[in-house]
Amino acid sequence: MHFTTVSVEEYCDRIRALFSQFPVIAVRGHSLLNSREQGIFLTSRRRLPFDAAAFLASAGLGRTIVQLKAKERFFCQGDSADSVFYLQKGRARLTVISQNGKEATITLLLATDFVGEESLASIVGRRLATATAVDACTALRIDRDEMARVMHDEPSIADVFLKFLLARSMRTQADLVDQFFNSSEKRLARTLLVMAEFGKPGEPETLIPPITQQTLADMIGTTRSRVSFFMNRFRDLGFIGYDGRIQVHKSLLNVVLFDQLPEHNAKKPPINGSPNPVRPAPACKAIRVNKSRGNHSE
């Protein structure tokens, strides 16, 4: 066996060249790289800033992009809650079905909303609702473990998710107020405005996806005949265009914000010169008591 004798300096140079390819810069406390080489190595290994928008727009480890047609389902009520969806494009709705088969719509979901966020609970459970695409949708499916990891490691993703939860909570409260106190006509107007994405940044989509009157009736809790009556009325008043697809005009906002319908305004009495002025209550008559006789008289 033949051995080659090398100097200590040459040996160190060979070791330095070998370990410069790996993220190890010291062995047993002795540096294998000089200070300049260590700076170059650490700079090349420096972590790049995390891009939340790029993460939610592309597939990767634990993430897949799915395409859904109208009426296709993201998941069904009772399925295992093992993932969360980020809606990149399109609209969806959440529904629940009772034991007797009655379906109710919980909320509408638009682009940039998360779907199935209940999967991030502490334990893996079952889906509480069914998510269905209203029109063609593009969504990013994120595994539960991957979403939990990235939210823990990347504050920017946690901020995006927290803003969604706050907006969702406010929307749920508005839905409850709408259901409890507003008429079915006003609920229909609000649903059409939400589907047209009024109130979101950018220009609203005035043409909403194709939807049946029965679906609208289920969403607002009324009958199909009532929805048909209100839709024809909105069209006659110029609030919507109804020719195959529904086109929502900004004037429909007046129904929701100011309750401005012709007959409603007609019923409101004018402030001044009211034909039926309010009459003051009659004054109470004093009662005089006759102490000597023990009786009283007016």
HURA-V626201 format. One line per field, one symbol per residue. phi: phi as a letter, one per 30 degrees, with the letter a starting at -180 (. if undefined). burial: + if it has 9 or more other C-alpha atoms within 8 Angstrom, else -. A space follows every 50 residues. Layout:
phi: ???
burial: ???
This chain:
phi: .cccdbdddddddddddddddbdbbabhicdcbdddddddddddcddddd cdddddcbdadibbcbcbdeidcdacdjdddcabccddajbbbcbbbddd jdcbddacbceiccbiddddddbdbcdcaccbddbebbbcccdedddddd dddbddddddddddddddddddddddddddccddddddddddddddidjc ejddddcddeaddddddddcibcddddddddddedddidbcbbicdcccd ddeddddbhcbedddddddddciddbddddddddddccccddcibbbd
burial: ----------++--++--++----++-----++----+--+--------- -------++---+++--+++--+++++---+-+++++++++++++++--- --++++-++++-++++--++---+-++-++++++++++++++++-+++-+ +--+-+++--+--+-------+----+++--+-+-+++++++++++++-- ---+--+++---++-+++++-+++-+++-+---++--++++---+++++- -+++++--+----+-------------------------+--------
